[in-house]
Amino acid sequence: MNSSKSKSKILSVLFKYLPVVILLFIFLVGIKSLSGSFKMLGAGFAEGLLTTASNPFIALMSGMLATVLVQSSSVTTSIIVGMVSSGTLNVAGAVPMIMGANLGTSITNTLVSLGFVGDKKDFSRAFAAGSIHDIFNILSVALILPLELATGILSKIASSMSAMIYGSSSNLHFKSPLKTAIKPFYNALKSLVVDIFGFQGTSAGIALCILSIGIILITLGMIVKITKKIVEESKSDILENLLSKSTSFTIFFGAVLTFAVQSSSITTSLLVPIAAAGILSLENIFPITIGANIGTTTTALLASLTGNVHGLTIALVHFLFNILGMLIWFIPAPTRKIPVKLASWLGKKCETKRRVGFIYAFSVFFFIPIIFAVIFPYFS
C-alpha cells in the first residue's frame, strides 16, 4: 500500500513539473535562435547596437525600459545574453543593460502595491514593501556601476570564472549535450524562415529574431503561469517558513522560489498583500527580496548554456552584481538599515499624500527611462 502511494506521489510530482522542464527546453531553443538571428542581421545591426551601448547611462536606461515594457527581467537578460553570445554586443556594453534590467524588474511589486491605495494604512505598508526592491536595486547600481566603469571588477571576475569553465581561449566553445540537443530544433526554425517562408539576408534575420522573441515570451509566460499556480497552492507553507526561519534561510528560500518560478516579480509581489495586512514587516521582506534578486539571475545563466564564453561572462556579471549588492546593502548591519528606512519613509509619505506613490512609480519606471533611453539619444 505504502509503495503504491509513494509511486503515485512521484508520478504526481513528475506530471506537475514535466511541462516546466519541456518549456525550459523550448525557451533555450528560442535563445539559441535569437543568437543565430543576430548573426544573420550582419555588421550594420551590430554597429547600431554597439553605438547605443557606448553610453553606459543610456545602456542602463535601455535595459530598464525594455524590462518595464516586457514586464520580465528574465526576458531582457536572456536577450542580452543572446546578443553577447552572437557578438553583436560586447560585454562592457552589456553590463549597464543587465543592471538596468535588474532595476526594471522591480516595477511589478510597486504596481501591485498601488492597488492598496483605498486604505491609507494598508497602502503605506504595501508601498513600503513594494518599493524596498526598487530602493535596494537603485542603491546597488549607484555604487556598483561607477565601480565597474572605473575598474571593470565584475567583468574581470566573471571572465576568469567563465574561462575556468570554457578554457583560457575565448574561441574555445564548450560542447555540451544540451547544445547538441538544441541544435536540430534551431536548424528547423532557421529552415522554416529561410526555406519555407523564403526570407533571405537581413529580412531572414529579422523574421528569425521576431520568431525567437515570441518563443521566449510565450515559454517564460507559460512557465510563470504554471509555477505561480503551484506556489499559490503552497502559500500557507511558504508564509510559515518565512516567519519561523533564520535570515540566511530566508534569503535561500527567496532564491529557490524565484528559480522555481523563473520570476523575481512573483516572489516579491506575493509579499505585498501579506505586508499590507501587517503580517510581514520590512525586516522580514528584505532578505526575501535579496534572495529573489539572486534567484532571478538563473534565467540568464540557463540562457548562457546555449552560447559561448562571452554569453556566460555577462550572465555571471548579473549574478555577481546581485551578490555584491547583498554584501554591501544587507550583510553589514548598519547599511542594511538604509534600504529599510528609505522604504519605510516612502511608505509613510504615501500615507499622508497618496499621490506620492503614483508620482514615484511613473517617474522612476517610465519618465526617466524614456527621457534618457529614447528622447535623449534621438536629439544627441
Secondary structure as a PSIPRED ss2 file (coil, helix, strand):
# PSIPRED VFORMAT (PSIPRED V4.0)

   1 M C   1.000  0.000  0.000
   2 N H   0.000  1.000  0.000
   3 S H   0.000  1.000  0.000
   4 S H   0.000  1.000  0.000
   5 K H   0.000  1.000  0.000
   6 S H   0.000  1.000  0.000
   7 K H   0.000  1.000  0.000
   8 S H   0.000  1.000  0.000
   9 K H   0.000  1.000  0.000
  10 I H   0.000  1.000  0.000
  11 L H   0.000  1.000  0.000
  12 S H   0.000  1.000  0.000
  13 V H   0.000  1.000  0.000
  14 L H   0.000  1.000  0.000
  15 F H   0.000  1.000  0.000
  16 K H   0.000  1.000  0.000
  17 Y H   0.000  1.000  0.000
  18 L H   0.000  1.000  0.000
  19 P H   0.000  1.000  0.000
  20 V H   0.000  1.000  0.000
  21 V H   0.000  1.000  0.000
  22 I H   0.000  1.000  0.000
  23 L H   0.000  1.000  0.000
  24 L H   0.000  1.000  0.000
  25 F H   0.000  1.000  0.000
  26 I H   0.000  1.000  0.000
  27 F H   0.000  1.000  0.000
  28 L H   0.000  1.000  0.000
  29 V H   0.000  1.000  0.000
  30 G H   0.000  1.000  0.000
  31 I H   0.000  1.000  0.000
  32 K H   0.000  1.000  0.000
  33 S H   0.000  1.000  0.000
  34 L H   0.000  1.000  0.000
  35 S H   0.000  1.000  0.000
  36 G H   0.000  1.000  0.000
  37 S H   0.000  1.000  0.000
  38 F H   0.000  1.000  0.000
  39 K H   0.000  1.000  0.000
  40 M H   0.000  1.000  0.000
  41 L H   0.000  1.000  0.000
  42 G C   1.000  0.000  0.000
  43 A H   0.000  1.000  0.000
  44 G H   0.000  1.000  0.000
  45 F H   0.000  1.000  0.000
  46 A H   0.000  1.000  0.000
  47 E H   0.000  1.000  0.000
  48 G H   0.000  1.000  0.000
  49 L H   0.000  1.000  0.000
  50 L H   0.000  1.000  0.000
  51 T H   0.000  1.000  0.000
  52 T H   0.000  1.000  0.000
  53 A C   1.000  0.000  0.000
  54 S C   1.000  0.000  0.000
  55 N C   1.000  0.000  0.000
  56 P H   0.000  1.000  0.000
  57 F H   0.000  1.000  0.000
  58 I H   0.000  1.000  0.000
  59 A H   0.000  1.000  0.000
  60 L H   0.000  1.000  0.000
  61 M H   0.000  1.000  0.000
  62 S H   0.000  1.000  0.000
  63 G H   0.000  1.000  0.000
  64 M H   0.000  1.000  0.000
  65 L H   0.000  1.000  0.000
  66 A H   0.000  1.000  0.000
  67 T H   0.000  1.000  0.000
  68 V H   0.000  1.000  0.000
  69 L H   0.000  1.000  0.000
  70 V H   0.000  1.000  0.000
  71 Q C   1.000  0.000  0.000
  72 S C   1.000  0.000  0.000
  73 S H   0.000  1.000  0.000
  74 S H   0.000  1.000  0.000
  75 V H   0.000  1.000  0.000
  76 T H   0.000  1.000  0.000
  77 T H   0.000  1.000  0.000
  78 S H   0.000  1.000  0.000
  79 I H   0.000  1.000  0.000
  80 I H   0.000  1.000  0.000
  81 V H   0.000  1.000  0.000
  82 G H   0.000  1.000  0.000
  83 M H   0.000  1.000  0.000
  84 V H   0.000  1.000  0.000
  85 S H   0.000  1.000  0.000
  86 S H   0.000  1.000  0.000
  87 G C   1.000  0.000  0.000
  88 T C   1.000  0.000  0.000
  89 L C   1.000  0.000  0.000
  90 N C   1.000  0.000  0.000
  91 V H   0.000  1.000  0.000
  92 A H   0.000  1.000  0.000
  93 G H   0.000  1.000  0.000
  94 A H   0.000  1.000  0.000
  95 V H   0.000  1.000  0.000
  96 P H   0.000  1.000  0.000
  97 M H   0.000  1.000  0.000
  98 I H   0.000  1.000  0.000
  99 M H   0.000  1.000  0.000
 100 G H   0.000  1.000  0.000
 101 A H   0.000  1.000  0.000
 102 N H   0.000  1.000  0.000
 103 L H   0.000  1.000  0.000
 104 G H   0.000  1.000  0.000
 105 T C   1.000  0.000  0.000
 106 S C   1.000  0.000  0.000
 107 I H   0.000  1.000  0.000
 108 T H   0.000  1.000  0.000
 109 N H   0.000  1.000  0.000
 110 T H   0.000  1.000  0.000
 111 L H   0.000  1.000  0.000
 112 V H   0.000  1.000  0.000
 113 S H   0.000  1.000  0.000
 114 L H   0.000  1.000  0.000
 115 G C   1.000  0.000  0.000
 116 F C   1.000  0.000  0.000
 117 V C   1.000  0.000  0.000
 118 G C   1.000  0.000  0.000
 119 D C   1.000  0.000  0.000
 120 K H   0.000  1.000  0.000
 121 K H   0.000  1.000  0.000
 122 D H   0.000  1.000  0.000
 123 F H   0.000  1.000  0.000
 124 S H   0.000  1.000  0.000
 125 R H   0.000  1.000  0.000
 126 A H   0.000  1.000  0.000
 127 F H   0.000  1.000  0.000
 128 A H   0.000  1.000  0.000
 129 A H   0.000  1.000  0.000
 130 G H   0.000  1.000  0.000
 131 S H   0.000  1.000  0.000
 132 I H   0.000  1.000  0.000
 133 H H   0.000  1.000  0.000
 134 D H   0.000  1.000  0.000
 135 I H   0.000  1.000  0.000
 136 F H   0.000  1.000  0.000
 137 N H   0.000  1.000  0.000
 138 I H   0.000  1.000  0.000
 139 L H   0.000  1.000  0.000
 140 S H   0.000  1.000  0.000
 141 V H   0.000  1.000  0.000
 142 A H   0.000  1.000  0.000
 143 L H   0.000  1.000  0.000
 144 I H   0.000  1.000  0.000
 145 L H   0.000  1.000  0.000
 146 P H   0.000  1.000  0.000
 147 L H   0.000  1.000  0.000
 148 E H   0.000  1.000  0.000
 149 L H   0.000  1.000  0.000
 150 A H   0.000  1.000  0.000
 151 T H   0.000  1.000  0.000
 152 G C   1.000  0.000  0.000
 153 I H   0.000  1.000  0.000
 154 L H   0.000  1.000  0.000
 155 S H   0.000  1.000  0.000
 156 K H   0.000  1.000  0.000
 157 I H   0.000  1.000  0.000
 158 A H   0.000  1.000  0.000
 159 S H   0.000  1.000  0.000
 160 S H   0.000  1.000  0.000
 161 M H   0.000  1.000  0.000
 162 S H   0.000  1.000  0.000
 163 A H   0.000  1.000  0.000
 164 M H   0.000  1.000  0.000
 165 I H   0.000  1.000  0.000
 166 Y H   0.000  1.000  0.000
 167 G C   1.000  0.000  0.000
 168 S C   1.000  0.000  0.000
 169 S C   1.000  0.000  0.000
 170 S C   1.000  0.000  0.000
 171 N C   1.000  0.000  0.000
 172 L C   1.000  0.000  0.000
 173 H C   1.000  0.000  0.000
 174 F C   1.000  0.000  0.000
 175 K C   1.000  0.000  0.000
 176 S C   1.000  0.000  0.000
 177 P H   0.000  1.000  0.000
 178 L H   0.000  1.000  0.000
 179 K H   0.000  1.000  0.000
 180 T H   0.000  1.000  0.000
 181 A H   0.000  1.000  0.000
 182 I H   0.000  1.000  0.000
 183 K H   0.000  1.000  0.000
 184 P H   0.000  1.000  0.000
 185 F H   0.000  1.000  0.000
 186 Y H   0.000  1.000  0.000
 187 N H   0.000  1.000  0.000
 188 A H   0.000  1.000  0.000
 189 L H   0.000  1.000  0.000
 190 K H   0.000  1.000  0.000
 191 S H   0.000  1.000  0.000
 192 L H   0.000  1.000  0.000
 193 V H   0.000  1.000  0.000
 194 V H   0.000  1.000  0.000
 195 D H   0.000  1.000  0.000
 196 I H   0.000  1.000  0.000
 197 F C   1.000  0.000  0.000
 198 G C   1.000  0.000  0.000
 199 F C   1.000  0.000  0.000
 200 Q C   1.000  0.000  0.000
 201 G H   0.000  1.000  0.000
 202 T H   0.000  1.000  0.000
 203 S H   0.000  1.000  0.000
 204 A H   0.000  1.000  0.000
 205 G H   0.000  1.000  0.000
 206 I H   0.000  1.000  0.000
 207 A H   0.000  1.000  0.000
 208 L H   0.000  1.000  0.000
 209 C H   0.000  1.000  0.000
 210 I H   0.000  1.000  0.000
 211 L H   0.000  1.000  0.000
 212 S H   0.000  1.000  0.000
 213 I H   0.000  1.000  0.000
 214 G H   0.000  1.000  0.000
 215 I H   0.000  1.000  0.000
 216 I H   0.000  1.000  0.000
 217 L H   0.000  1.000  0.000
 218 I H   0.000  1.000  0.000
 219 T H   0.000  1.000  0.000
 220 L H   0.000  1.000  0.000
 221 G H   0.000  1.000  0.000
 222 M H   0.000  1.000  0.000
 223 I H   0.000  1.000  0.000
 224 V H   0.000  1.000  0.000
 225 K H   0.000  1.000  0.000
 226 I H   0.000  1.000  0.000
 227 T H   0.000  1.000  0.000
 228 K H   0.000  1.000  0.000
 229 K H   0.000  1.000  0.000
 230 I H   0.000  1.000  0.000
 231 V H   0.000  1.000  0.000
 232 E H   0.000  1.000  0.000
 233 E H   0.000  1.000  0.000
 234 S C   1.000  0.000  0.000
 235 K H   0.000  1.000  0.000
 236 S H   0.000  1.000  0.000
 237 D H   0.000  1.000  0.000
 238 I H   0.000  1.000  0.000
 239 L H   0.000  1.000  0.000
 240 E H   0.000  1.000  0.000
 241 N H   0.000  1.000  0.000
 242 L H   0.000  1.000  0.000
 243 L H   0.000  1.000  0.000
 244 S H   0.000  1.000  0.000
 245 K C   1.000  0.000  0.000
 246 S C   1.000  0.000  0.000
 247 T H   0.000  1.000  0.000
 248 S H   0.000  1.000  0.000
 249 F H   0.000  1.000  0.000
 250 T H   0.000  1.000  0.000
 251 I H   0.000  1.000  0.000
 252 F H   0.000  1.000  0.000
 253 F H   0.000  1.000  0.000
 254 G H   0.000  1.000  0.000
 255 A H   0.000  1.000  0.000
 256 V H   0.000  1.000  0.000
 257 L H   0.000  1.000  0.000
 258 T H   0.000  1.000  0.000
 259 F H   0.000  1.000  0.000
 260 A H   0.000  1.000  0.000
 261 V H   0.000  1.000  0.000
 262 Q C   1.000  0.000  0.000
 263 S C   1.000  0.000  0.000
 264 S H   0.000  1.000  0.000
 265 S H   0.000  1.000  0.000
 266 I H   0.000  1.000  0.000
 267 T H   0.000  1.000  0.000
 268 T H   0.000  1.000  0.000
 269 S H   0.000  1.000  0.000
 270 L H   0.000  1.000  0.000
 271 L H   0.000  1.000  0.000
 272 V H   0.000  1.000  0.000
 273 P H   0.000  1.000  0.000
 274 I H   0.000  1.000  0.000
 275 A H   0.000  1.000  0.000
 276 A H   0.000  1.000  0.000
 277 A C   1.000  0.000  0.000
 278 G C   1.000  0.000  0.000
 279 I C   1.000  0.000  0.000
 280 L C   1.000  0.000  0.000
 281 S C   1.000  0.000  0.000
 282 L H   0.000  1.000  0.000
 283 E H   0.000  1.000  0.000
 284 N H   0.000  1.000  0.000
 285 I H   0.000  1.000  0.000
 286 F H   0.000  1.000  0.000
 287 P H   0.000  1.000  0.000
 288 I H   0.000  1.000  0.000
 289 T H   0.000  1.000  0.000
 290 I H   0.000  1.000  0.000
 291 G H   0.000  1.000  0.000
 292 A H   0.000  1.000  0.000
 293 N H   0.000  1.000  0.000
 294 I H   0.000  1.000  0.000
 295 G H   0.000  1.000  0.000
 296 T C   1.000  0.000  0.000
 297 T C   1.000  0.000  0.000
 298 T H   0.000  1.000  0.000
 299 T H   0.000  1.000  0.000
 300 A H   0.000  1.000  0.000
 301 L H   0.000  1.000  0.000
 302 L H   0.000  1.000  0.000
 303 A H   0.000  1.000  0.000
 304 S H   0.000  1.000  0.000
 305 L C   1.000  0.000  0.000
 306 T C   1.000  0.000  0.000
 307 G C   1.000  0.000  0.000
 308 N C   1.000  0.000  0.000
 309 V H   0.000  1.000  0.000
 310 H H   0.000  1.000  0.000
 311 G H   0.000  1.000  0.000
 312 L H   0.000  1.000  0.000
 313 T H   0.000  1.000  0.000
 314 I H   0.000  1.000  0.000
 315 A H   0.000  1.000  0.000
 316 L H   0.000  1.000  0.000
 317 V H   0.000  1.000  0.000
 318 H H   0.000  1.000  0.000
 319 F H   0.000  1.000  0.000
 320 L H   0.000  1.000  0.000
 321 F H   0.000  1.000  0.000
 322 N H   0.000  1.000  0.000
 323 I H   0.000  1.000  0.000
 324 L H   0.000  1.000  0.000
 325 G H   0.000  1.000  0.000
 326 M H   0.000  1.000  0.000
 327 L H   0.000  1.000  0.000
 328 I H   0.000  1.000  0.000
 329 W H   0.000  1.000  0.000
 330 F C   1.000  0.000  0.000
 331 I C   1.000  0.000  0.000
 332 P C   1.000  0.000  0.000
 333 A H   0.000  1.000  0.000
 334 P H   0.000  1.000  0.000
 335 T H   0.000  1.000  0.000
 336 R H   0.000  1.000  0.000
 337 K H   0.000  1.000  0.000
 338 I H   0.000  1.000  0.000
 339 P H   0.000  1.000  0.000
 340 V H   0.000  1.000  0.000
 341 K H   0.000  1.000  0.000
 342 L H   0.000  1.000  0.000
 343 A H   0.000  1.000  0.000
 344 S H   0.000  1.000  0.000
 345 W H   0.000  1.000  0.000
 346 L H   0.000  1.000  0.000
 347 G H   0.000  1.000  0.000
 348 K H   0.000  1.000  0.000
 349 K H   0.000  1.000  0.000
 350 C H   0.000  1.000  0.000
 351 E H   0.000  1.000  0.000
 352 T H   0.000  1.000  0.000
 353 K C   1.000  0.000  0.000
 354 R C   1.000  0.000  0.000
 355 R H   0.000  1.000  0.000
 356 V H   0.000  1.000  0.000
 357 G H   0.000  1.000  0.000
 358 F H   0.000  1.000  0.000
 359 I H   0.000  1.000  0.000
 360 Y H   0.000  1.000  0.000
 361 A H   0.000  1.000  0.000
 362 F H   0.000  1.000  0.000
 363 S H   0.000  1.000  0.000
 364 V H   0.000  1.000  0.000
 365 F H   0.000  1.000  0.000
 366 F H   0.000  1.000  0.000
 367 F H   0.000  1.000  0.000
 368 I H   0.000  1.000  0.000
 369 P H   0.000  1.000  0.000
 370 I H   0.000  1.000  0.000
 371 I H   0.000  1.000  0.000
 372 F H   0.000  1.000  0.000
 373 A H   0.000  1.000  0.000
 374 V H   0.000  1.000  0.000
 375 I H   0.000  1.000  0.000
 376 F H   0.000  1.000  0.000
 377 P H   0.000  1.000  0.000
 378 Y H   0.000  1.000  0.000
 379 F H   0.000  1.000  0.000
 380 S C   1.000  0.000  0.000
